[in-house]
Amino acid sequence: MANPAASTPSSYEILGTRIQKIINGPTAQRSRTALLIRLEHESPDDWETLLEEIAENDNVTIAHRDDGAVQIFWTVPKED
């Protein structure tokens, strides 16, 4: 029998999925920028972990805004 807890996504996984949808959306992909806002029910620790992981990527810039939101920008390197 399957373990129900094993199939329940963590709060971090839920946050990651939400942010991934924003970043992969057509508008964000065209403009190569996305505005990310932590929702009230989301863990501040999960949020910080996610931003740290995003910042580790090459060609990504993160700008923290005064209103608490985060704007990310990225470039797509040219292939040789």
mmJSON file of the N, C-alpha and C atoms, coordinates in Angstrom:
{"data_MODEL":{"atom_site":{
"group_PDB":["ATOM","ATOM","ATOM","ATOM","ATOM","ATOM","ATOM","ATOM","ATOM","ATOM","ATOM","ATOM","ATOM","ATOM","ATOM","ATOM","ATOM","ATOM","ATOM","ATOM","ATOM","ATOM","ATOM","ATOM","ATOM","ATOM","ATOM","ATOM","ATOM","ATOM","ATOM","ATOM","ATOM","ATOM","ATOM","ATOM","ATOM","ATOM","ATOM","ATOM","ATOM","ATOM","ATOM","ATOM","ATOM","ATOM","ATOM","ATOM","ATOM","ATOM","ATOM","ATOM","ATOM","ATOM","ATOM","ATOM","ATOM","ATOM","ATOM","ATOM","ATOM","ATOM","ATOM","ATOM","ATOM","ATOM","ATOM","ATOM","ATOM","ATOM","ATOM","ATOM","ATOM","ATOM","ATOM","ATOM","ATOM","ATOM","ATOM","ATOM","ATOM","ATOM","ATOM","ATOM","ATOM","ATOM","ATOM","ATOM","ATOM","ATOM","ATOM","ATOM","ATOM","ATOM","ATOM","ATOM","ATOM","ATOM","ATOM","ATOM","ATOM","ATOM","ATOM","ATOM","ATOM","ATOM","ATOM","ATOM","ATOM","ATOM","ATOM","ATOM","ATOM","ATOM","ATOM","ATOM","ATOM","ATOM","ATOM","ATOM","ATOM","ATOM","ATOM","ATOM","ATOM","ATOM","ATOM","ATOM","ATOM","ATOM","ATOM","ATOM","ATOM","ATOM","ATOM","ATOM","ATOM","ATOM","ATOM","ATOM","ATOM","ATOM","ATOM","ATOM","ATOM","ATOM","ATOM","ATOM","ATOM","ATOM","ATOM","ATOM","ATOM","ATOM","ATOM","ATOM","ATOM","ATOM","ATOM","ATOM","ATOM","ATOM","ATOM","ATOM","ATOM","ATOM","ATOM","ATOM","ATOM","ATOM","ATOM","ATOM","ATOM","ATOM","ATOM","ATOM","ATOM","ATOM","ATOM","ATOM","ATOM","ATOM","ATOM","ATOM","ATOM","ATOM","ATOM","ATOM","ATOM","ATOM","ATOM","ATOM","ATOM","ATOM","ATOM","ATOM","ATOM","ATOM","ATOM","ATOM","ATOM","ATOM","ATOM","ATOM","ATOM","ATOM","ATOM","ATOM","ATOM","ATOM","ATOM","ATOM","ATOM","ATOM","ATOM","ATOM","ATOM","ATOM","ATOM","ATOM","ATOM","ATOM","ATOM","ATOM","ATOM","ATOM","ATOM","ATOM","ATOM","ATOM","ATOM","ATOM","ATOM","ATOM","ATOM","ATOM","ATOM","ATOM","ATOM","ATOM"],
"id":[1,2,3,4,5,6,7,8,9,10,11,12,13,14,15,16,17,18,19,20,21,22,23,24,25,26,27,28,29,30,31,32,33,34,35,36,37,38,39,40,41,42,43,44,45,46,47,48,49,50,51,52,53,54,55,56,57,58,59,60,61,62,63,64,65,66,67,68,69,70,71,72,73,74,75,76,77,78,79,80,81,82,83,84,85,86,87,88,89,90,91,92,93,94,95,96,97,98,99,100,101,102,103,104,105,106,107,108,109,110,111,112,113,114,115,116,117,118,119,120,121,122,123,124,125,126,127,128,129,130,131,132,133,134,135,136,137,138,139,140,141,142,143,144,145,146,147,148,149,150,151,152,153,154,155,156,157,158,159,160,161,162,163,164,165,166,167,168,169,170,171,172,173,174,175,176,177,178,179,180,181,182,183,184,185,186,187,188,189,190,191,192,193,194,195,196,197,198,199,200,201,202,203,204,205,206,207,208,209,210,211,212,213,214,215,216,217,218,219,220,221,222,223,224,225,226,227,228,229,230,231,232,233,234,235,236,237,238,239,240],
"type_symbol":["N","C","C","N","C","C","N","C","C","N","C","C","N","C","C","N","C","C","N","C","C","N","C","C","N","C","C","N","C","C","N","C","C","N","C","C","N","C","C","N","C","C","N","C","C","N","C","C","N","C","C","N","C","C","N","C","C","N","C","C","N","C","C","N","C","C","N","C","C","N","C","C","N","C","C","N","C","C","N","C","C","N","C","C","N","C","C","N","C","C","N","C","C","N","C","C","N","C","C","N","C","C","N","C","C","N","C","C","N","C","C","N","C","C","N","C","C","N","C","C","N","C","C","N","C","C","N","C","C","N","C","C","N","C","C","N","C","C","N","C","C","N","C","C","N","C","C","N","C","C","N","C","C","N","C","C","N","C","C","N","C","C","N","C","C","N","C","C","N","C","C","N","C","C","N","C","C","N","C","C","N","C","C","N","C","C","N","C","C","N","C","C","N","C","C","N","C","C","N","C","C","N","C","C","N","C","C","N","C","C","N","C","C","N","C","C","N","C","C","N","C","C","N","C","C","N","C","C","N","C","C","N","C","C","N","C","C","N","C","C"],
"label_atom_id":["N","CA","C","N","CA","C","N","CA","C","N","CA","C","N","CA","C","N","CA","C","N","CA","C","N","CA","C","N","CA","C","N","CA","C","N","CA","C","N","CA","C","N","CA","C","N","CA","C","N","CA","C","N","CA","C","N","CA","C","N","CA","C","N","CA","C","N","CA","C","N","CA","C","N","CA","C","N","CA","C","N","CA","C","N","CA","C","N","CA","C","N","CA","C","N","CA","C","N","CA","C","N","CA","C","N","CA","C","N","CA","C","N","CA","C","N","CA","C","N","CA","C","N","CA","C","N","CA","C","N","CA","C","N","CA","C","N","CA","C","N","CA","C","N","CA","C","N","CA","C","N","CA","C","N","CA","C","N","CA","C","N","CA","C","N","CA","C","N","CA","C","N","CA","C","N","CA","C","N","CA","C","N","CA","C","N","CA","C","N","CA","C","N","CA","C","N","CA","C","N","CA","C","N","CA","C","N","CA","C","N","CA","C","N","CA","C","N","CA","C","N","CA","C","N","CA","C","N","CA","C","N","CA","C","N","CA","C","N","CA","C","N","CA","C","N","CA","C","N","CA","C","N","CA","C","N","CA","C","N","CA","C","N","CA","C","N","CA","C","N","CA","C","N","CA","C","N","CA","C"],
"label_alt_id":[null,null,null,null,null,null,null,null,null,null,null,null,null,null,null,null,null,null,null,null,null,null,null,null,null,null,null,null,null,null,null,null,null,null,null,null,null,null,null,null,null,null,null,null,null,null,null,null,null,null,null,null,null,null,null,null,null,null,null,null,null,null,null,null,null,null,null,null,null,null,null,null,null,null,null,null,null,null,null,null,null,null,null,null,null,null,null,null,null,null,null,null,null,null,null,null,null,null,null,null,null,null,null,null,null,null,null,null,null,null,null,null,null,null,null,null,null,null,null,null,null,null,null,null,null,null,null,null,null,null,null,null,null,null,null,null,null,null,null,null,null,null,null,null,null,null,null,null,null,null,null,null,null,null,null,null,null,null,null,null,null,null,null,null,null,null,null,null,null,null,null,null,null,null,null,null,null,null,null,null,null,null,null,null,null,null,null,null,null,null,null,null,null,null,null,null,null,null,null,null,null,null,null,null,null,null,null,null,null,null,null,null,null,null,null,null,null,null,null,null,null,null,null,null,null,null,null,null,null,null,null,null,null,null,null,null,null,null,null,null],
"label_comp_id":["MET","MET","MET","ALA","ALA","ALA","ASN","ASN","ASN","PRO","PRO","PRO","ALA","ALA","ALA","ALA","ALA","ALA","SER","SER","SER","THR","THR","THR","PRO","PRO","PRO","SER","SER","SER","SER","SER","SER","TYR","TYR","TYR","GLU","GLU","GLU","ILE","ILE","ILE","LEU","LEU","LEU","GLY","GLY","GLY","THR","THR","THR","ARG","ARG","ARG","ILE","ILE","ILE","GLN","GLN","GLN","LYS","LYS","LYS","ILE","ILE","ILE","ILE","ILE","ILE","ASN","ASN","ASN","GLY","GLY","GLY","PRO","PRO","PRO","THR","THR","THR","ALA","ALA","ALA","GLN","GLN","GLN","ARG","ARG","ARG","SER","SER","SER","ARG","ARG","ARG","THR","THR","THR","ALA","ALA","ALA","LEU","LEU","LEU","LEU","LEU","LEU","ILE","ILE","ILE","ARG","ARG","ARG","LEU","LEU","LEU","GLU","GLU","GLU","HIS","HIS","HIS","GLU","GLU","GLU","SER","SER","SER","PRO","PRO","PRO","ASP","ASP","ASP","ASP","ASP","ASP","TRP","TRP","TRP","GLU","GLU","GLU","THR","THR","THR","LEU","LEU","LEU","LEU","LEU","LEU","GLU","GLU","GLU","GLU","GLU","GLU","ILE","ILE","ILE","ALA","ALA","ALA","GLU","GLU","GLU","ASN","ASN","ASN","ASP","ASP","ASP","ASN","ASN","ASN","VAL","VAL","VAL","THR","THR","THR","ILE","ILE","ILE","ALA","ALA","ALA","HIS","HIS","HIS","ARG","ARG","ARG","ASP","ASP","ASP","ASP","ASP","ASP","GLY","GLY","GLY","ALA","ALA","ALA","VAL","VAL","VAL","GLN","GLN","GLN","ILE","ILE","ILE","PHE","PHE","PHE","TRP","TRP","TRP","THR","THR","THR","VAL","VAL","VAL","PRO","PRO","PRO","LYS","LYS","LYS","GLU","GLU","GLU","ASP","ASP","ASP"],
"label_asym_id":["A","A","A","A","A","A","A","A","A","A","A","A","A","A","A","A","A","A","A","A","A","A","A","A","A","A","A","A","A","A","A","A","A","A","A","A","A","A","A","A","A","A","A","A","A","A","A","A","A","A","A","A","A","A","A","A","A","A","A","A","A","A","A","A","A","A","A","A","A","A","A","A","A","A","A","A","A","A","A","A","A","A","A","A","A","A","A","A","A","A","A","A","A","A","A","A","A","A","A","A","A","A","A","A","A","A","A","A","A","A","A","A","A","A","A","A","A","A","A","A","A","A","A","A","A","A","A","A","A","A","A","A","A","A","A","A","A","A","A","A","A","A","A","A","A","A","A","A","A","A","A","A","A","A","A","A","A","A","A","A","A","A","A","A","A","A","A","A","A","A","A","A","A","A","A","A","A","A","A","A","A","A","A","A","A","A","A","A","A","A","A","A","A","A","A","A","A","A","A","A","A","A","A","A","A","A","A","A","A","A","A","A","A","A","A","A","A","A","A","A","A","A","A","A","A","A","A","A","A","A","A","A","A","A","A","A","A","A","A","A"],
"label_entity_id":["1","1","1","1","1","1","1","1","1","1","1","1","1","1","1","1","1","1","1","1","1","1","1","1","1","1","1","1","1","1","1","1","1","1","1","1","1","1","1","1","1","1","1","1","1","1","1","1","1","1","1","1","1","1","1","1","1","1","1","1","1","1","1","1","1","1","1","1","1","1","1","1","1","1","1","1","1","1","1","1","1","1","1","1","1","1","1","1","1","1","1","1","1","1","1","1","1","1","1","1","1","1","1","1","1","1","1","1","1","1","1","1","1","1","1","1","1","1","1","1","1","1","1","1","1","1","1","1","1","1","1","1","1","1","1","1","1","1","1","1","1","1","1","1","1","1","1","1","1","1","1","1","1","1","1","1","1","1","1","1","1","1","1","1","1","1","1","1","1","1","1","1","1","1","1","1","1","1","1","1","1","1","1","1","1","1","1","1","1","1","1","1","1","1","1","1","1","1","1","1","1","1","1","1","1","1","1","1","1","1","1","1","1","1","1","1","1","1","1","1","1","1","1","1","1","1","1","1","1","1","1","1","1","1","1","1","1","1","1","1"],
"label_seq_id":[1,1,1,2,2,2,3,3,3,4,4,4,5,5,5,6,6,6,7,7,7,8,8,8,9,9,9,10,10,10,11,11,11,12,12,12,13,13,13,14,14,14,15,15,15,16,16,16,17,17,17,18,18,18,19,19,19,20,20,20,21,21,21,22,22,22,23,23,23,24,24,24,25,25,25,26,26,26,27,27,27,28,28,28,29,29,29,30,30,30,31,31,31,32,32,32,33,33,33,34,34,34,35,35,35,36,36,36,37,37,37,38,38,38,39,39,39,40,40,40,41,41,41,42,42,42,43,43,43,44,44,44,45,45,45,46,46,46,47,47,47,48,48,48,49,49,49,50,50,50,51,51,51,52,52,52,53,53,53,54,54,54,55,55,55,56,56,56,57,57,57,58,58,58,59,59,59,60,60,60,61,61,61,62,62,62,63,63,63,64,64,64,65,65,65,66,66,66,67,67,67,68,68,68,69,69,69,70,70,70,71,71,71,72,72,72,73,73,73,74,74,74,75,75,75,76,76,76,77,77,77,78,78,78,79,79,79,80,80,80],
"pdbx_PDB_ins_code":[null,null,null,null,null,null,null,null,null,null,null,null,null,null,null,null,null,null,null,null,null,null,null,null,null,null,null,null,null,null,null,null,null,null,null,null,null,null,null,null,null,null,null,null,null,null,null,null,null,null,null,null,null,null,null,null,null,null,null,null,null,null,null,null,null,null,null,null,null,null,null,null,null,null,null,null,null,null,null,null,null,null,null,null,null,null,null,null,null,null,null,null,null,null,null,null,null,null,null,null,null,null,null,null,null,null,null,null,null,null,null,null,null,null,null,null,null,null,null,null,null,null,null,null,null,null,null,null,null,null,null,null,null,null,null,null,null,null,null,null,null,null,null,null,null,null,null,null,null,null,null,null,null,null,null,null,null,null,null,null,null,null,null,null,null,null,null,null,null,null,null,null,null,null,null,null,null,null,null,null,null,null,null,null,null,null,null,null,null,null,null,null,null,null,null,null,null,null,null,null,null,null,null,null,null,null,null,null,null,null,null,null,null,null,null,null,null,null,null,null,null,null,null,null,null,null,null,null,null,null,null,null,null,null,null,null,null,null,null,null],
"Cartn_x":[0.843,0.0,0.887,0.53,1.318,1.18,2.254,2.271,1.686,0.539,-0.075,0.831,1.645,2.53,3.591,3.979,5.005,4.497,3.216,2.673,2.21,2.231,1.823,3.014,2.897,4.031,4.288,5.549,5.926,5.536,5.56,5.247,6.263,7.508,8.539,8.252,7.832,7.504,6.318,5.334,4.165,4.586,5.423,5.939,6.736,7.619,8.437,7.604,6.553,5.664,4.967,4.524,3.85,4.802,6.017,6.988,7.426,7.583,7.961,6.924,5.639,4.574,4.671,5.009,5.143,6.308,7.457,8.657,8.482,7.784,7.604,6.423,5.691,4.546,4.994,4.122,4.503,4.956,4.306,4.684,6.085,6.36,7.685,8.752,8.451,9.433,9.747,8.74,8.97,9.827,9.511,10.2,11.45,11.617,12.74,12.824,11.666,11.568,10.289,10.306,9.114,9.09,7.915,7.715,7.214,7.959,7.612,7.198,6.075,5.542,5.251,5.802,5.519,4.112,3.317,1.953,1.981,0.971,0.903,1.09,0.516,0.562,1.864,2.731,3.974,5.07,5.856,6.911,8.021,8.4,9.535,10.831,11.007,12.204,12.203,11.046,10.931,11.233,10.703,10.88,12.366,13.077,14.503,15.305,14.965,15.652,15.458,14.233,13.944,14.723,14.754,15.487,16.986,17.525,18.938,19.216,18.315,18.494,18.387,17.468,17.344,18.62,19.153,20.344,21.577,21.602,22.736,22.844,21.788,21.787,22.574,23.345,24.059,23.047,23.408,22.605,21.282,21.18,19.957,20.308,19.49,19.641,18.376,18.563,17.432,17.46,16.327,16.197,15.102,15.499,14.534,13.887,12.573,11.833,11.424,11.164,10.762,9.458,8.592,7.301,7.375,8.596,8.764,8.77,8.356,8.36,9.79,9.982,11.289,11.105,11.898,11.889,13.105,12.885,14.025,14.124,15.352,15.663,16.638,16.544,17.515,17.821,18.978,19.391,19.585,19.422,19.635,20.923,21.959,23.231,23.118,23.86,23.888,24.673,24.178,24.893,25.996,27.118,28.264,28.013],
"Cartn_y":[-1.188,0.0,1.249,2.24,3.464,4.31,4.982,5.874,7.22,7.651,8.92,10.119,10.083,11.208,11.371,10.269,10.332,11.048,11.029,11.66,13.099,13.548,14.905,15.84,16.824,17.727,18.612,18.933,19.811,21.247,22.107,23.522,24.133,23.678,24.175,23.745,22.506,22.016,22.772,23.071,23.828,25.233,25.869,27.198,27.138,26.159,26.018,25.844,25.061,24.842,26.141,26.902,28.178,29.152,29.264,30.19,29.721,28.422,27.869,28.214,28.155,28.51,29.98,30.839,32.27,32.485,31.891,32.074,31.475,30.363,29.695,30.222,31.169,31.741,32.495,32.579,33.219,34.667,35.44,36.846,36.96,36.187,36.211,35.731,34.714,34.184,35.188,35.907,36.923,38.068,38.535,39.702,39.342,38.045,37.536,38.214,38.402,38.962,38.457,38.384,37.957,38.64,39.009,39.595,38.49,38.241,37.182,37.796,37.344,37.855,36.668,36.719,35.654,35.853,34.801,34.858,34.708,35.244,35.276,33.916,32.886,31.557,30.801,31.365,30.681,30.972,29.969,30.052,31.017,31.943,32.827,32.034,30.928,30.101,29.454,28.937,28.353,29.411,30.611,31.717,32.049,32.191,32.515,31.416,30.167,29.036,29.066,29.311,29.367,30.492,31.669,32.796,32.502,31.832,31.453,30.501,29.56,28.611,29.302,30.246,30.995,31.8,32.417,33.258,32.463,31.162,30.318,30.119,30.403,30.203,31.305,30.897,31.875,32.697,33.938,34.833,35.246,35.159,35.571,36.702,37.746,38.87,38.962,39.156,39.296,40.696,41.386,42.722,42.687,42.972,43.026,44.404,44.425,45.683,46.135,47.419,47.983,47.399,46.943,46.402,44.928,44.355,42.964,41.98,42.431,41.566,41.442,40.5,40.279,40.239,41.03,41.021,40.225,39.232,38.501,38.775,38.835,39.076,37.994,37.555,36.584,36.831,36.345,36.404,34.966,34.794,33.478,33.586,32.857,32.953,32.444,33.086,32.659,31.372,30.482,29.23,29.459,28.787,28.923,28.242],
"Cartn_z":[0.0,0.0,0.0,-0.773,-0.888,0.376,0.699,1.856,1.431,2.006,1.584,1.833,2.884,3.183,2.097,1.474,0.434,-0.814,-1.055,-2.253,-2.008,-0.765,-0.44,-0.625,-1.519,-1.74,-0.514,-0.29,0.822,0.483,1.479,1.251,0.284,0.357,-0.549,-1.99,-2.169,-3.511,-4.099,-3.282,-3.746,-4.165,-3.347,-3.678,-4.979,-5.1,-6.29,-7.544,-7.453,-8.599,-8.999,-8.011,-8.297,-8.997,-8.484,-9.057,-10.444,-10.606,-11.911,-12.973,-12.61,-13.559,-13.97,-13.014,-13.319,-14.282,-13.964,-14.774,-16.168,-16.264,-17.555,-18.353,-17.798,-18.506,-19.749,-20.754,-22.024,-21.878,-21.026,-20.859,-20.269,-19.228,-18.602,-19.575,-20.345,-21.286,-22.396,-22.852,-23.893,-23.359,-22.163,-21.611,-20.81,-20.52,-19.72,-18.36,-17.768,-16.427,-15.777,-14.45,-13.724,-12.36,-11.934,-10.618,-9.699,-8.626,-7.684,-6.36,-5.845,-4.583,-3.678,-2.457,-1.493,-0.96,-1.025,-0.506,1.01,1.659,3.125,3.774,3.179,3.785,3.5,2.673,2.316,3.341,3.618,4.62,4.19,5.08,4.763,4.535,5.26,5.07,3.685,3.27,1.928,0.873,1.089,0.157,-0.002,1.125,1.084,0.414,0.709,0.082,-1.425,-1.857,-3.29,-3.971,-3.35,-3.94,-4.015,-3.006,-3.031,-4.188,-4.401,-5.503,-6.865,-6.982,-8.235,-8.477,-7.427,-7.552,-7.976,-7.715,-8.089,-9.603,-10.323,-11.775,-12.473,-13.479,-14.298,-15.083,-15.379,-16.229,-15.603,-14.267,-13.567,-12.601,-12.607,-11.688,-10.841,-9.549,-8.633,-8.044,-8.111,-7.54,-6.472,-5.224,-4.126,-4.142,-4.154,-4.212,-2.813,-2.664,-1.379,-0.861,-1.761,-1.337,-0.932,-0.936,-0.529,-1.682,-2.843,-4.024,-4.546,-5.432,-6.033,-7.546,-8.244,-9.704,-10.145,-11.001,-11.547,-13.039,-13.506,-14.908,-15.341,-16.574,-17.055,-18.517,-18.9,-20.297,-20.776,-22.043,-22.643,-23.441,-23.006,-23.73,-25.153,-26.039,-27.435,-27.538,-28.384,-28.607,-29.622,-29.414,-30.326,-31.648],
"occupancy":[1.0,1.0,1.0,1.0,1.0,1.0,1.0,1.0,1.0,1.0,1.0,1.0,1.0,1.0,1.0,1.0,1.0,1.0,1.0,1.0,1.0,1.0,1.0,1.0,1.0,1.0,1.0,1.0,1.0,1.0,1.0,1.0,1.0,1.0,1.0,1.0,1.0,1.0,1.0,1.0,1.0,1.0,1.0,1.0,1.0,1.0,1.0,1.0,1.0,1.0,1.0,1.0,1.0,1.0,1.0,1.0,1.0,1.0,1.0,1.0,1.0,1.0,1.0,1.0,1.0,1.0,1.0,1.0,1.0,1.0,1.0,1.0,1.0,1.0,1.0,1.0,1.0,1.0,1.0,1.0,1.0,1.0,1.0,1.0,1.0,1.0,1.0,1.0,1.0,1.0,1.0,1.0,1.0,1.0,1.0,1.0,1.0,1.0,1.0,1.0,1.0,1.0,1.0,1.0,1.0,1.0,1.0,1.0,1.0,1.0,1.0,1.0,1.0,1.0,1.0,1.0,1.0,1.0,1.0,1.0,1.0,1.0,1.0,1.0,1.0,1.0,1.0,1.0,1.0,1.0,1.0,1.0,1.0,1.0,1.0,1.0,1.0,1.0,1.0,1.0,1.0,1.0,1.0,1.0,1.0,1.0,1.0,1.0,1.0,1.0,1.0,1.0,1.0,1.0,1.0,1.0,1.0,1.0,1.0,1.0,1.0,1.0,1.0,1.0,1.0,1.0,1.0,1.0,1.0,1.0,1.0,1.0,1.0,1.0,1.0,1.0,1.0,1.0,1.0,1.0,1.0,1.0,1.0,1.0,1.0,1.0,1.0,1.0,1.0,1.0,1.0,1.0,1.0,1.0,1.0,1.0,1.0,1.0,1.0,1.0,1.0,1.0,1.0,1.0,1.0,1.0,1.0,1.0,1.0,1.0,1.0,1.0,1.0,1.0,1.0,1.0,1.0,1.0,1.0,1.0,1.0,1.0,1.0,1.0,1.0,1.0,1.0,1.0,1.0,1.0,1.0,1.0,1.0,1.0,1.0,1.0,1.0,1.0,1.0,1.0],
"B_iso_or_equiv":[0.0,0.0,0.0,0.0,0.0,0.0,0.0,0.0,0.0,0.0,0.0,0.0,0.0,0.0,0.0,0.0,0.0,0.0,0.0,0.0,0.0,0.0,0.0,0.0,0.0,0.0,0.0,0.0,0.0,0.0,0.0,0.0,0.0,0.0,0.0,0.0,0.0,0.0,0.0,0.0,0.0,0.0,0.0,0.0,0.0,0.0,0.0,0.0,0.0,0.0,0.0,0.0,0.0,0.0,0.0,0.0,0.0,0.0,0.0,0.0,0.0,0.0,0.0,0.0,0.0,0.0,0.0,0.0,0.0,0.0,0.0,0.0,0.0,0.0,0.0,0.0,0.0,0.0,0.0,0.0,0.0,0.0,0.0,0.0,0.0,0.0,0.0,0.0,0.0,0.0,0.0,0.0,0.0,0.0,0.0,0.0,0.0,0.0,0.0,0.0,0.0,0.0,0.0,0.0,0.0,0.0,0.0,0.0,0.0,0.0,0.0,0.0,0.0,0.0,0.0,0.0,0.0,0.0,0.0,0.0,0.0,0.0,0.0,0.0,0.0,0.0,0.0,0.0,0.0,0.0,0.0,0.0,0.0,0.0,0.0,0.0,0.0,0.0,0.0,0.0,0.0,0.0,0.0,0.0,0.0,0.0,0.0,0.0,0.0,0.0,0.0,0.0,0.0,0.0,0.0,0.0,0.0,0.0,0.0,0.0,0.0,0.0,0.0,0.0,0.0,0.0,0.0,0.0,0.0,0.0,0.0,0.0,0.0,0.0,0.0,0.0,0.0,0.0,0.0,0.0,0.0,0.0,0.0,0.0,0.0,0.0,0.0,0.0,0.0,0.0,0.0,0.0,0.0,0.0,0.0,0.0,0.0,0.0,0.0,0.0,0.0,0.0,0.0,0.0,0.0,0.0,0.0,0.0,0.0,0.0,0.0,0.0,0.0,0.0,0.0,0.0,0.0,0.0,0.0,0.0,0.0,0.0,0.0,0.0,0.0,0.0,0.0,0.0,0.0,0.0,0.0,0.0,0.0,0.0,0.0,0.0,0.0,0.0,0.0,0.0],
"pdbx_formal_charge":[null,null,null,null,null,null,null,null,null,null,null,null,null,null,null,null,null,null,null,null,null,null,null,null,null,null,null,null,null,null,null,null,null,null,null,null,null,null,null,null,null,null,null,null,null,null,null,null,null,null,null,null,null,null,null,null,null,null,null,null,null,null,null,null,null,null,null,null,null,null,null,null,null,null,null,null,null,null,null,null,null,null,null,null,null,null,null,null,null,null,null,null,null,null,null,null,null,null,null,null,null,null,null,null,null,null,null,null,null,null,null,null,null,null,null,null,null,null,null,null,null,null,null,null,null,null,null,null,null,null,null,null,null,null,null,null,null,null,null,null,null,null,null,null,null,null,null,null,null,null,null,null,null,null,null,null,null,null,null,null,null,null,null,null,null,null,null,null,null,null,null,null,null,null,null,null,null,null,null,null,null,null,null,null,null,null,null,null,null,null,null,null,null,null,null,null,null,null,null,null,null,null,null,null,null,null,null,null,null,null,null,null,null,null,null,null,null,null,null,null,null,null,null,null,null,null,null,null,null,null,null,null,null,null,null,null,null,null,null,null],
"auth_seq_id":[1,1,1,2,2,2,3,3,3,4,4,4,5,5,5,6,6,6,7,7,7,8,8,8,9,9,9,10,10,10,11,11,11,12,12,12,13,13,13,14,14,14,15,15,15,16,16,16,17,17,17,18,18,18,19,19,19,20,20,20,21,21,21,22,22,22,23,23,23,24,24,24,25,25,25,26,26,26,27,27,27,28,28,28,29,29,29,30,30,30,31,31,31,32,32,32,33,33,33,34,34,34,35,35,35,36,36,36,37,37,37,38,38,38,39,39,39,40,40,40,41,41,41,42,42,42,43,43,43,44,44,44,45,45,45,46,46,46,47,47,47,48,48,48,49,49,49,50,50,50,51,51,51,52,52,52,53,53,53,54,54,54,55,55,55,56,56,56,57,57,57,58,58,58,59,59,59,60,60,60,61,61,61,62,62,62,63,63,63,64,64,64,65,65,65,66,66,66,67,67,67,68,68,68,69,69,69,70,70,70,71,71,71,72,72,72,73,73,73,74,74,74,75,75,75,76,76,76,77,77,77,78,78,78,79,79,79,80,80,80],
"auth_comp_id":["MET","MET","MET","ALA","ALA","ALA","ASN","ASN","ASN","PRO","PRO","PRO","ALA","ALA","ALA","ALA","ALA","ALA","SER","SER","SER","THR","THR","THR","PRO","PRO","PRO","SER","SER","SER","SER","SER","SER","TYR","TYR","TYR","GLU","GLU","GLU","ILE","ILE","ILE","LEU","LEU","LEU","GLY","GLY","GLY","THR","THR","THR","ARG","ARG","ARG","ILE","ILE","ILE","GLN","GLN","GLN","LYS","LYS","LYS","ILE","ILE","ILE","ILE","ILE","ILE","ASN","ASN","ASN","GLY","GLY","GLY","PRO","PRO","PRO","THR","THR","THR","ALA","ALA","ALA","GLN","GLN","GLN","ARG","ARG","ARG","SER","SER","SER","ARG","ARG","ARG","THR","THR","THR","ALA","ALA","ALA","LEU","LEU","LEU","LEU","LEU","LEU","ILE","ILE","ILE","ARG","ARG","ARG","LEU","LEU","LEU","GLU","GLU","GLU","HIS","HIS","HIS","GLU","GLU","GLU","SER","SER","SER","PRO","PRO","PRO","ASP","ASP","ASP","ASP","ASP","ASP","TRP","TRP","TRP","GLU","GLU","GLU","THR","THR","THR","LEU","LEU","LEU","LEU","LEU","LEU","GLU","GLU","GLU","GLU","GLU","GLU","ILE","ILE","ILE","ALA","ALA","ALA","GLU","GLU","GLU","ASN","ASN","ASN","ASP","ASP","ASP","ASN","ASN","ASN","VAL","VAL","VAL","THR","THR","THR","ILE","ILE","ILE","ALA","ALA","ALA","HIS","HIS","HIS","ARG","ARG","ARG","ASP","ASP","ASP","ASP","ASP","ASP","GLY","GLY","GLY","ALA","ALA","ALA","VAL","VAL","VAL","GLN","GLN","GLN","ILE","ILE","ILE","PHE","PHE","PHE","TRP","TRP","TRP","THR","THR","THR","VAL","VAL","VAL","PRO","PRO","PRO","LYS","LYS","LYS","GLU","GLU","GLU","ASP","ASP","ASP"],
"auth_asym_id":["A","A","A","A","A","A","A","A","A","A","A","A","A","A","A","A","A","A","A","A","A","A","A","A","A","A","A","A","A","A","A","A","A","A","A","A","A","A","A","A","A","A","A","A","A","A","A","A","A","A","A","A","A","A","A","A","A","A","A","A","A","A","A","A","A","A","A","A","A","A","A","A","A","A","A","A","A","A","A","A","A","A","A","A","A","A","A","A","A","A","A","A","A","A","A","A","A","A","A","A","A","A","A","A","A","A","A","A","A","A","A","A","A","A","A","A","A","A","A","A","A","A","A","A","A","A","A","A","A","A","A","A","A","A","A","A","A","A","A","A","A","A","A","A","A","A","A","A","A","A","A","A","A","A","A","A","A","A","A","A","A","A","A","A","A","A","A","A","A","A","A","A","A","A","A","A","A","A","A","A","A","A","A","A","A","A","A","A","A","A","A","A","A","A","A","A","A","A","A","A","A","A","A","A","A","A","A","A","A","A","A","A","A","A","A","A","A","A","A","A","A","A","A","A","A","A","A","A","A","A","A","A","A","A","A","A","A","A","A","A"],
"auth_atom_id":["N","CA","C","N","CA","C","N","CA","C","N","CA","C","N","CA","C","N","CA","C","N","CA","C","N","CA","C","N","CA","C","N","CA","C","N","CA","C","N","CA","C","N","CA","C","N","CA","C","N","CA","C","N","CA","C","N","CA","C","N","CA","C","N","CA","C","N","CA","C","N","CA","C","N","CA","C","N","CA","C","N","CA","C","N","CA","C","N","CA","C","N","CA","C","N","CA","C","N","CA","C","N","CA","C","N","CA","C","N","CA","C","N","CA","C","N","CA","C","N","CA","C","N","CA","C","N","CA","C","N","CA","C","N","CA","C","N","CA","C","N","CA","C","N","CA","C","N","CA","C","N","CA","C","N","CA","C","N","CA","C","N","CA","C","N","CA","C","N","CA","C","N","CA","C","N","CA","C","N","CA","C","N","CA","C","N","CA","C","N","CA","C","N","CA","C","N","CA","C","N","CA","C","N","CA","C","N","CA","C","N","CA","C","N","CA","C","N","CA","C","N","CA","C","N","CA","C","N","CA","C","N","CA","C","N","CA","C","N","CA","C","N","CA","C","N","CA","C","N","CA","C","N","CA","C","N","CA","C","N","CA","C","N","CA","C","N","CA","C","N","CA","C","N","CA","C","N","CA","C"],
"pdbx_PDB_model_num":[1,1,1,1,1,1,1,1,1,1,1,1,1,1,1,1,1,1,1,1,1,1,1,1,1,1,1,1,1,1,1,1,1,1,1,1,1,1,1,1,1,1,1,1,1,1,1,1,1,1,1,1,1,1,1,1,1,1,1,1,1,1,1,1,1,1,1,1,1,1,1,1,1,1,1,1,1,1,1,1,1,1,1,1,1,1,1,1,1,1,1,1,1,1,1,1,1,1,1,1,1,1,1,1,1,1,1,1,1,1,1,1,1,1,1,1,1,1,1,1,1,1,1,1,1,1,1,1,1,1,1,1,1,1,1,1,1,1,1,1,1,1,1,1,1,1,1,1,1,1,1,1,1,1,1,1,1,1,1,1,1,1,1,1,1,1,1,1,1,1,1,1,1,1,1,1,1,1,1,1,1,1,1,1,1,1,1,1,1,1,1,1,1,1,1,1,1,1,1,1,1,1,1,1,1,1,1,1,1,1,1,1,1,1,1,1,1,1,1,1,1,1,1,1,1,1,1,1,1,1,1,1,1,1,1,1,1,1,1,1]
}}}
